[in-house]
C-alpha cells in the first residue's frame, strides 16, 4: 500500500484547492450576510408589529376603575 505513495511524483504531488476554497468562502460569507439581513428584517417587523397592536391593559374598560380603587 505504501509503495504506491513512494513512487516518483506521487509523494510531491499537491492539489491546489485555492479556487475551490475562495468560492466556498464567498458562498459562506454571502450566506451569513443573507441570514443576518433576514434576521434584522424579521426583528424590525416584530418590533413594529408589537408597537402597533393595542395593549390589553389599555383596551379593557374598567382598568381605570381598578387603579382608582387600589
PDB file of N, CA, C and O in Angstrom:
ATOM      1  N   UNK A   1       0.817  -1.188   0.000  1.00  0.00           N
ATOM      2  CA  UNK A   1       0.000   0.000   0.000  1.00  0.00           C
ATOM      3  C   UNK A   1       0.864   1.257   0.000  1.00  0.00           C
ATOM      4  O   UNK A   1       0.601   2.186  -0.764  1.00  0.00           O
ATOM      5  N   UNK A   2       1.879   1.297   0.837  1.00  0.00           N
ATOM      6  CA  UNK A   2       2.730   2.479   0.928  1.00  0.00           C
ATOM      7  C   UNK A   2       3.685   2.596  -0.249  1.00  0.00           C
ATOM      8  O   UNK A   2       4.200   3.681  -0.519  1.00  0.00           O
ATOM      9  N   UNK A   3       3.931   1.497  -0.954  1.00  0.00           N
ATOM     10  CA  UNK A   3       4.864   1.567  -2.082  1.00  0.00           C
ATOM     11  C   UNK A   3       4.277   2.385  -3.225  1.00  0.00           C
ATOM     12  O   UNK A   3       5.033   2.906  -4.045  1.00  0.00           O
ATOM     13  N   UNK A   4       2.947   2.516  -3.309  1.00  0.00           N
ATOM     14  CA  UNK A   4       2.333   3.341  -4.349  1.00  0.00           C
ATOM     15  C   UNK A   4       2.564   4.824  -4.089  1.00  0.00           C
ATOM     16  O   UNK A   4       2.704   5.601  -5.033  1.00  0.00           O
ATOM     17  N   UNK A   5       2.604   5.223  -2.827  1.00  0.00           N
ATOM     18  CA  UNK A   5       2.825   6.629  -2.494  1.00  0.00           C
ATOM     19  C   UNK A   5       4.286   7.005  -2.739  1.00  0.00           C
ATOM     20  O   UNK A   5       4.590   8.137  -3.113  1.00  0.00           O
ATOM     21  N   UNK A   6       5.166   6.062  -2.529  1.00  0.00           N
ATOM     22  CA  UNK A   6       6.588   6.343  -2.662  1.00  0.00           C
ATOM     23  C   UNK A   6       7.042   6.417  -4.115  1.00  0.00           C
ATOM     24  O   UNK A   6       8.191   6.776  -4.372  1.00  0.00           O
ATOM     25  N   UNK A   7       6.205   6.100  -5.041  1.00  0.00           N
ATOM     26  CA  UNK A   7       6.608   6.170  -6.441  1.00  0.00           C
ATOM     27  C   UNK A   7       6.910   7.614  -6.835  1.00  0.00           C
ATOM     28  O   UNK A   7       6.451   8.559  -6.194  1.00  0.00           O
ATOM     29  N   UNK A   8       7.661   7.757  -7.861  1.00  0.00           N
ATOM     30  CA  UNK A   8       8.136   9.072  -8.283  1.00  0.00           C
ATOM     31  C   UNK A   8       6.971   9.979  -8.645  1.00  0.00           C
ATOM     32  O   UNK A   8       6.105   9.611  -9.438  1.00  0.00           O
ATOM     33  N   UNK A   9       6.960  11.151  -8.064  1.00  0.00           N
ATOM     34  CA  UNK A   9       5.972  12.155  -8.392  1.00  0.00           C
ATOM     35  C   UNK A   9       4.708  12.108  -7.555  1.00  0.00           C
ATOM     36  O   UNK A   9       4.019  13.123  -7.443  1.00  0.00           O
ATOM     37  N   UNK A  10       4.384  10.994  -6.976  1.00  0.00           N
ATOM     38  CA  UNK A  10       3.161  10.909  -6.189  1.00  0.00           C
ATOM     39  C   UNK A  10       3.310  11.552  -4.815  1.00  0.00           C
ATOM     40  O   UNK A  10       2.363  12.150  -4.305  1.00  0.00           O
ATOM     41  N   UNK A  11       4.484  11.434  -4.217  1.00  0.00           N
ATOM     42  CA  UNK A  11       4.678  11.990  -2.881  1.00  0.00           C
ATOM     43  C   UNK A  11       4.733  13.513  -2.921  1.00  0.00           C
ATOM     44  O   UNK A  11       4.303  14.169  -1.972  1.00  0.00           O
ATOM     45  N   UNK A  12       5.245  14.072  -3.982  1.00  0.00           N
ATOM     46  CA  UNK A  12       5.356  15.529  -4.046  1.00  0.00           C
ATOM     47  C   UNK A  12       4.194  16.181  -4.789  1.00  0.00           C
ATOM     48  O   UNK A  12       4.152  17.405  -4.917  1.00  0.00           O
ATOM     49  N   UNK A  13       3.275  15.397  -5.266  1.00  0.00           N
ATOM     50  CA  UNK A  13       2.134  15.960  -5.996  1.00  0.00           C
ATOM     51  C   UNK A  13       1.207  16.654  -5.013  1.00  0.00           C
ATOM     52  O   UNK A  13       0.847  16.097  -3.976  1.00  0.00           O
ATOM     53  N   UNK A  14       0.831  17.858  -5.348  1.00  0.00           N
ATOM     54  CA  UNK A  14      -0.068  18.615  -4.484  1.00  0.00           C
ATOM     55  C   UNK A  14      -1.332  18.959  -5.228  1.00  0.00           C
ATOM     56  O   UNK A  14      -1.349  19.041  -6.457  1.00  0.00           O
ATOM     57  N   UNK A  15      -2.366  19.154  -4.489  1.00  0.00           N
ATOM     58  CA  UNK A  15      -3.646  19.524  -5.074  1.00  0.00           C
ATOM     59  C   UNK A  15      -3.917  20.969  -4.674  1.00  0.00           C
ATOM     60  O   UNK A  15      -3.834  21.320  -3.497  1.00  0.00           O
ATOM     61  N   UNK A  16      -4.237  21.790  -5.640  1.00  0.00           N
ATOM     62  CA  UNK A  16      -4.495  23.205  -5.390  1.00  0.00           C
ATOM     63  C   UNK A  16      -5.989  23.431  -5.207  1.00  0.00           C
ATOM     64  O   UNK A  16      -6.766  23.330  -6.156  1.00  0.00           O
ATOM     65  N   UNK A  17      -6.377  23.736  -3.981  1.00  0.00           N
ATOM     66  CA  UNK A  17      -7.775  23.984  -3.663  1.00  0.00           C
ATOM     67  C   UNK A  17      -8.071  25.479  -3.560  1.00  0.00           C
ATOM     68  O   UNK A  17      -9.121  25.855  -3.039  1.00  0.00           O
ATOM     69  N   UNK A  18      -7.190  26.326  -4.033  1.00  0.00           N
ATOM     70  CA  UNK A  18      -7.344  27.764  -3.840  1.00  0.00           C
ATOM     71  C   UNK A  18      -8.643  28.284  -4.448  1.00  0.00           C
ATOM     72  O   UNK A  18      -9.380  29.018  -3.791  1.00  0.00           O
ATOM     73  N   UNK A  19      -8.925  27.922  -5.668  1.00  0.00           N
ATOM     74  CA  UNK A  19     -10.145  28.429  -6.303  1.00  0.00           C
ATOM     75  C   UNK A  19     -11.390  27.850  -5.640  1.00  0.00           C
ATOM     76  O   UNK A  19     -12.394  28.548  -5.498  1.00  0.00           O
ATOM     77  N   UNK A  20     -11.338  26.595  -5.235  1.00  0.00           N
ATOM     78  CA  UNK A  20     -12.495  25.989  -4.571  1.00  0.00           C
ATOM     79  C   UNK A  20     -12.730  26.614  -3.201  1.00  0.00           C
ATOM     80  O   UNK A  20     -13.870  26.852  -2.803  1.00  0.00           O
ATOM     81  N   UNK A  21     -11.641  26.876  -2.488  1.00  0.00           N
ATOM     82  CA  UNK A  21     -11.795  27.476  -1.167  1.00  0.00           C
ATOM     83  C   UNK A  21     -12.272  28.913  -1.266  1.00  0.00           C
ATOM     84  O   UNK A  21     -13.033  29.370  -0.413  1.00  0.00           O
ATOM     85  N   UNK A  22     -11.840  29.629  -2.286  1.00  0.00           N
ATOM     86  CA  UNK A  22     -12.312  31.004  -2.419  1.00  0.00           C
ATOM     87  C   UNK A  22     -13.801  31.026  -2.757  1.00  0.00           C
ATOM     88  O   UNK A  22     -14.531  31.884  -2.259  1.00  0.00           O
ATOM     89  N   UNK A  23     -14.258  30.107  -3.586  1.00  0.00           N
ATOM     90  CA  UNK A  23     -15.691  30.025  -3.873  1.00  0.00           C
ATOM     91  C   UNK A  23     -16.483  29.637  -2.632  1.00  0.00           C
ATOM     92  O   UNK A  23     -17.575  30.154  -2.394  1.00  0.00           O
ATOM     93  N   UNK A  24     -15.927  28.727  -1.848  1.00  0.00           N
ATOM     94  CA  UNK A  24     -16.582  28.321  -0.613  1.00  0.00           C
ATOM     95  C   UNK A  24     -16.654  29.487   0.363  1.00  0.00           C
ATOM     96  O   UNK A  24     -17.678  29.693   1.014  1.00  0.00           O
ATOM     97  N   UNK A  25     -15.581  30.242   0.466  1.00  0.00           N
ATOM     98  CA  UNK A  25     -15.558  31.394   1.363  1.00  0.00           C
ATOM     99  C   UNK A  25     -16.571  32.445   0.922  1.00  0.00           C
ATOM    100  O   UNK A  25     -17.296  32.997   1.750  1.00  0.00           O
ATOM    101  N   UNK A  26     -16.622  32.721  -0.368  1.00  0.00           N
ATOM    102  CA  UNK A  26     -17.596  33.693  -0.877  1.00  0.00           C
ATOM    103  C   UNK A  26     -19.012  33.205  -0.606  1.00  0.00           C
ATOM    104  O   UNK A  26     -19.874  33.997  -0.224  1.00  0.00           O
ATOM    105  N   UNK A  27     -19.260  31.934  -0.794  1.00  0.00           N
ATOM    106  CA  UNK A  27     -20.583  31.389  -0.524  1.00  0.00           C
ATOM    107  C   UNK A  27     -20.970  31.462   0.937  1.00  0.00           C
ATOM    108  O   UNK A  27     -22.107  31.801   1.266  1.00  0.00           O
ATOM    109  N   UNK A  28     -20.027  31.145   1.819  1.00  0.00           N
ATOM    110  CA  UNK A  28     -20.322  31.202   3.246  1.00  0.00           C
ATOM    111  C   UNK A  28     -20.531  32.632   3.716  1.00  0.00           C
ATOM    112  O   UNK A  28     -21.426  32.891   4.520  1.00  0.00           O
ATOM    113  N   UNK A  29     -19.725  33.561   3.231  1.00  0.00           N
ATOM    114  CA  UNK A  29     -19.904  34.966   3.605  1.00  0.00           C
ATOM    115  C   UNK A  29     -21.250  35.472   3.089  1.00  0.00           C
ATOM    116  O   UNK A  29     -21.955  36.190   3.798  1.00  0.00           O
ATOM    117  N   UNK A  30     -21.605  35.106   1.876  1.00  0.00           N
ATOM    118  CA  UNK A  30     -22.899  35.509   1.339  1.00  0.00           C
ATOM    119  C   UNK A  30     -24.057  34.930   2.132  1.00  0.00           C
ATOM    120  O   UNK A  30     -25.053  35.612   2.375  1.00  0.00           O
ATOM    121  N   UNK A  31     -23.928  33.681   2.535  1.00  0.00           N
ATOM    122  CA  UNK A  31     -24.977  33.044   3.325  1.00  0.00           C
ATOM    123  C   UNK A  31     -25.137  33.719   4.678  1.00  0.00           C
ATOM    124  O   UNK A  31     -26.260  33.981   5.110  1.00  0.00           O
ATOM    125  N   UNK A  32     -24.037  34.002   5.345  1.00  0.00           N
ATOM    126  CA  UNK A  32     -24.102  34.672   6.643  1.00  0.00           C
ATOM    127  C   UNK A  32     -24.698  36.066   6.494  1.00  0.00           C
ATOM    128  O   UNK A  32     -25.507  36.485   7.323  1.00  0.00           O
ATOM    129  N   UNK A  33     -24.306  36.790   5.445  1.00  0.00           N
ATOM    130  CA  UNK A  33     -24.848  38.128   5.217  1.00  0.00           C
ATOM    131  C   UNK A  33     -26.350  38.057   4.960  1.00  0.00           C
ATOM    132  O   UNK A  33     -27.105  38.868   5.497  1.00  0.00           O
ATOM    133  N   UNK A  34     -26.787  37.109   4.157  1.00  0.00           N
ATOM    134  CA  UNK A  34     -28.200  36.957   3.837  1.00  0.00           C
ATOM    135  C   UNK A  34     -29.009  36.604   5.085  1.00  0.00           C
ATOM    136  O   UNK A  34     -30.088  37.156   5.302  1.00  0.00           O
ATOM    137  N   UNK A  35     -28.495  35.693   5.901  1.00  0.00           N
ATOM    138  CA  UNK A  35     -29.196  35.320   7.126  1.00  0.00           C
ATOM    139  C   UNK A  35     -29.247  36.483   8.110  1.00  0.00           C
ATOM    140  O   UNK A  35     -30.257  36.677   8.786  1.00  0.00           O
ATOM    141  N   UNK A  36     -28.178  37.252   8.197  1.00  0.00           N
ATOM    142  CA  UNK A  36     -28.158  38.410   9.084  1.00  0.00           C
ATOM    143  C   UNK A  36     -29.174  39.455   8.638  1.00  0.00           C
ATOM    144  O   UNK A  36     -29.903  40.009   9.461  1.00  0.00           O
ATOM    145  N   UNK A  37     -29.221  39.721   7.353  1.00  0.00           N
ATOM    146  CA  UNK A  37     -30.184  40.698   6.836  1.00  0.00           C
ATOM    147  C   UNK A  37     -31.614  40.219   7.085  1.00  0.00           C
ATOM    148  O   UNK A  37     -32.480  41.017   7.444  1.00  0.00           O
ATOM    149  N   UNK A  38     -31.863  38.944   6.899  1.00  0.00           N
ATOM    150  CA  UNK A  38     -33.191  38.399   7.159  1.00  0.00           C
ATOM    151  C   UNK A  38     -33.574  38.487   8.624  1.00  0.00           C
ATOM    152  O   UNK A  38     -34.719  38.797   8.952  1.00  0.00           O
ATOM    153  N   UNK A  39     -32.619  38.215   9.512  1.00  0.00           N
ATOM    154  CA  UNK A  39     -32.896  38.287  10.944  1.00  0.00           C
ATOM    155  C   UNK A  39     -33.161  39.725  11.380  1.00  0.00           C
ATOM    156  O   UNK A  39     -34.056  39.977  12.188  1.00  0.00           O
ATOM    157  N   UNK A  40     -32.389  40.661  10.851  1.00  0.00           N
ATOM    158  CA  UNK A  40     -32.612  42.074  11.186  1.00  0.00           C
ATOM    159  C   UNK A  40     -33.984  42.523  10.695  1.00  0.00           C
ATOM    160  O   UNK A  40     -34.695  43.231  11.407  1.00  0.00           O
ATOM    161  N   UNK A  41     -34.358  42.121   9.493  1.00  0.00           N
ATOM    162  CA  UNK A  41     -35.669  42.481   8.957  1.00  0.00           C
ATOM    163  C   UNK A  41     -36.789  41.873   9.797  1.00  0.00           C
ATOM    164  O   UNK A  41     -37.772  42.545  10.107  1.00  0.00           O
ATOM    165  N   UNK A  42     -36.642  40.620  10.158  1.00  0.00           N
ATOM    166  CA  UNK A  42     -37.656  39.956  10.973  1.00  0.00           C
ATOM    167  C   UNK A  42     -37.809  40.635  12.328  1.00  0.00           C
ATOM    168  O   UNK A  42     -38.929  40.852  12.792  1.00  0.00           O
ATOM    169  N   UNK A  43     -36.698  40.968  12.959  1.00  0.00           N
ATOM    170  CA  UNK A  43     -36.766  41.608  14.271  1.00  0.00           C
ATOM    171  C   UNK A  43     -37.355  43.022  14.180  1.00  0.00           C
ATOM    172  O   UNK A  43     -38.073  43.455  15.081  1.00  0.00           O
ATOM    173  N   UNK A  44     -37.052  43.731  13.101  1.00  0.00           N
ATOM    174  CA  UNK A  44     -37.622  45.062  12.924  1.00  0.00           C
ATOM    175  C   UNK A  44     -39.138  44.977  12.725  1.00  0.00           C
ATOM    176  O   UNK A  44     -39.884  45.768  13.301  1.00  0.00           O
ATOM    177  N   UNK A  45     -39.589  44.025  11.917  1.00  0.00           N
ATOM    178  CA  UNK A  45     -41.032  43.851  11.724  1.00  0.00           C
ATOM    179  C   UNK A  45     -41.721  43.419  13.004  1.00  0.00           C
ATOM    180  O   UNK A  45     -42.824  43.876  13.303  1.00  0.00           O
ATOM    181  N   UNK A  46     -41.083  42.546  13.758  1.00  0.00           N
ATOM    182  CA  UNK A  46     -41.664  42.096  15.022  1.00  0.00           C
ATOM    183  C   UNK A  46     -41.797  43.272  15.994  1.00  0.00           C
ATOM    184  O   UNK A  46     -42.803  43.389  16.695  1.00  0.00           O
ATOM    185  N   UNK A  47     -40.797  44.128  16.036  1.00  0.00           N
ATOM    186  CA  UNK A  47     -40.851  45.307  16.891  1.00  0.00           C
ATOM    187  C   UNK A  47     -41.960  46.256  16.421  1.00  0.00           C
ATOM    188  O   UNK A  47     -42.694  46.809  17.240  1.00  0.00           O
ATOM    189  N   UNK A  48     -42.077  46.437  15.125  1.00  0.00           N
ATOM    190  CA  UNK A  48     -43.118  47.310  14.576  1.00  0.00           C
ATOM    191  C   UNK A  48     -44.508  46.771  14.903  1.00  0.00           C
ATOM    192  O   UNK A  48     -45.394  47.522  15.311  1.00  0.00           O
ATOM    193  N   UNK A  49     -44.691  45.457  14.719  1.00  0.00           N
ATOM    194  CA  UNK A  49     -45.996  44.854  14.992  1.00  0.00           C
ATOM    195  C   UNK A  49     -46.345  44.941  16.475  1.00  0.00           C
ATOM    196  O   UNK A  49     -47.509  45.136  16.825  1.00  0.00           O
ATOM    197  N   UNK A  50     -45.368  44.802  17.333  1.00  0.00           N
ATOM    198  CA  UNK A  50     -45.660  44.875  18.764  1.00  0.00           C
ATOM    199  C   UNK A  50     -46.030  46.300  19.171  1.00  0.00           C
ATOM    200  O   UNK A  50     -46.754  46.490  20.149  1.00  0.00           O
ATOM    201  N   UNK A  51     -45.550  47.296  18.442  1.00  0.00           N
ATOM    202  CA  UNK A  51     -45.888  48.684  18.757  1.00  0.00           C
ATOM    203  C   UNK A  51     -47.268  49.067  18.227  1.00  0.00           C
ATOM    204  O   UNK A  51     -47.926  49.936  18.800  1.00  0.00           O
ATOM    205  N   UNK A  52     -47.712  48.441  17.156  1.00  0.00           N
ATOM    206  CA  UNK A  52     -48.996  48.823  16.553  1.00  0.00           C
ATOM    207  C   UNK A  52     -50.178  48.107  17.183  1.00  0.00           C
ATOM    208  O   UNK A  52     -51.306  48.581  17.050  1.00  0.00           O
ATOM    209  N   UNK A  53     -49.970  46.992  17.860  1.00  0.00           N
ATOM    210  CA  UNK A  53     -51.076  46.266  18.469  1.00  0.00           C
ATOM    211  C   UNK A  53     -51.462  46.952  19.777  1.00  0.00           C
ATOM    212  O   UNK A  53     -50.592  47.354  20.550  1.00  0.00           O
ATOM    213  N   UNK A  54     -52.759  47.086  20.022  1.00  0.00           N
ATOM    214  CA  UNK A  54     -53.175  47.722  21.282  1.00  0.00           C
ATOM    215  C   UNK A  54     -52.848  46.817  22.468  1.00  0.00           C
ATOM    216  O   UNK A  54     -52.952  45.593  22.395  1.00  0.00           O
ATOM    217  N   UNK A  55     -52.464  47.442  23.521  1.00  0.00           N
ATOM    218  CA  UNK A  55     -52.148  46.674  24.726  1.00  0.00           C
ATOM    219  C   UNK A  55     -53.451  46.237  25.401  1.00  0.00           C
ATOM    220  O   UNK A  55     -54.453  46.951  25.359  1.00  0.00           O
ATOM    221  N   UNK A  56     -53.423  45.080  26.011  1.00  0.00           N
ATOM    222  CA  UNK A  56     -54.618  44.530  26.637  1.00  0.00           C
ATOM    223  C   UNK A  56     -55.059  45.388  27.818  1.00  0.00           C
ATOM    224  O   UNK A  56     -56.256  45.608  27.998  1.00  0.00           O
ATOM    225  N   UNK A  57     -54.124  45.876  28.624  1.00  0.00           N
ATOM    226  CA  UNK A  57     -54.488  46.659  29.798  1.00  0.00           C
ATOM    227  C   UNK A  57     -55.093  48.000  29.405  1.00  0.00           C
ATOM    228  O   UNK A  57     -55.922  48.539  30.137  1.00  0.00           O
ATOM    229  N   UNK A  58     -54.693  48.542  28.265  1.00  0.00           N
ATOM    230  CA  UNK A  58     -55.252  49.814  27.818  1.00  0.00           C
ATOM    231  C   UNK A  58     -56.599  49.625  27.115  1.00  0.00           C
ATOM    232  O   UNK A  58     -57.416  50.545  27.079  1.00  0.00           O
ATOM    233  N   UNK A  59     -56.825  48.454  26.568  1.00  0.00           N
ATOM    234  CA  UNK A  59     -58.025  48.221  25.778  1.00  0.00           C
ATOM    235  C   UNK A  59     -59.217  47.822  26.637  1.00  0.00           C
ATOM    236  O   UNK A  59     -60.359  47.947  26.194  1.00  0.00           O
ATOM    237  N   UNK A  60     -58.979  47.347  27.852  1.00  0.00           N
ATOM    238  CA  UNK A  60     -60.101  46.874  28.663  1.00  0.00           C
ATOM    239  C   UNK A  60     -60.744  48.038  29.411  1.00  0.00           C
ATOM    240  O   UNK A  60     -60.053  48.825  30.057  1.00  0.00           O
ATOM    241  N   UNK A  61     -62.050  48.141  29.321  1.00  0.00           N
ATOM    242  CA  UNK A  61     -62.724  49.182  30.111  1.00  0.00           C
ATOM    243  C   UNK A  61     -62.727  48.758  31.576  1.00  0.00           C
ATOM    244  O   UNK A  61     -62.838  47.573  31.890  1.00  0.00           O
ATOM    245  N   UNK A  62     -62.609  49.691  32.425  1.00  0.00           N
ATOM    246  CA  UNK A  62     -62.626  49.367  33.841  1.00  0.00           C
ATOM    247  C   UNK A  62     -61.245  49.248  34.445  1.00  0.00           C
ATOM    248  O   UNK A  62     -61.119  49.112  35.662  1.00  0.00           O
ATOM    249  N   UNK A  63     -60.213  49.293  33.638  1.00  0.00           N
ATOM    250  CA  UNK A  63     -58.876  49.221  34.212  1.00  0.00           C
ATOM    251  C   UNK A  63     -58.576  50.476  35.015  1.00  0.00           C
ATOM    252  O   UNK A  63     -57.827  50.437  35.991  1.00  0.00           O
ATOM    253  N   UNK A  64     -59.172  51.600  34.594  1.00  0.00           N
ATOM    254  CA  UNK A  64     -59.019  52.846  35.348  1.00  0.00           C
ATOM    255  C   UNK A  64     -59.732  52.715  36.697  1.00  0.00           C
ATOM    256  O   UNK A  64     -59.243  53.206  37.714  1.00  0.00           O
ATOM    257  N   UNK A  65     -60.889  52.049  36.697  1.00  0.00           N
ATOM    258  CA  UNK A  65     -61.650  51.882  37.936  1.00  0.00           C
ATOM    259  C   UNK A  65     -60.866  51.046  38.941  1.00  0.00           C
ATOM    260  O   UNK A  65     -60.865  51.337  40.137  1.00  0.00           O
ATOM    261  N   UNK A  66     -60.204  50.012  38.449  1.00  0.00           N
ATOM    262  CA  UNK A  66     -59.417  49.157  39.340  1.00  0.00           C
ATOM    263  C   UNK A  66     -58.225  49.914  39.898  1.00  0.00           C
ATOM    264  O   UNK A  66     -57.872  49.751  41.066  1.00  0.00           O
ATOM    265  N   UNK A  67     -57.607  50.735  39.071  1.00  0.00           N
ATOM    266  CA  UNK A  67     -56.463  51.508  39.567  1.00  0.00           C
ATOM    267  C   UNK A  67     -56.905  52.551  40.578  1.00  0.00           C
ATOM    268  O   UNK A  67     -56.200  52.801  41.556  1.00  0.00           O
ATOM    269  N   UNK A  68     -58.066  53.165  40.357  1.00  0.00           N
ATOM    270  CA  UNK A  68     -58.557  54.154  41.292  1.00  0.00           C
ATOM    271  C   UNK A  68     -58.984  53.517  42.610  1.00  0.00           C
ATOM    272  O   UNK A  68     -58.829  54.115  43.675  1.00  0.00           O
ATOM    273  N   UNK A  69     -59.521  52.302  42.533  1.00  0.00           N
ATOM    274  CA  UNK A  69     -59.955  51.620  43.739  1.00  0.00           C
ATOM    275  C   UNK A  69     -58.765  51.173  44.577  1.00  0.00           C
ATOM    276  O   UNK A  69     -58.869  51.084  45.800  1.00  0.00           O
ATOM    277  N   UNK A  70     -57.659  50.897  43.946  1.00  0.00           N
ATOM    278  CA  UNK A  70     -56.479  50.453  44.699  1.00  0.00           C
ATOM    279  C   UNK A  70     -55.880  51.664  45.357  1.00  0.00           C
ATOM    280  O   UNK A  70     -54.871  51.553  46.053  1.00  0.00           O
TER     281      UNK A  70
END
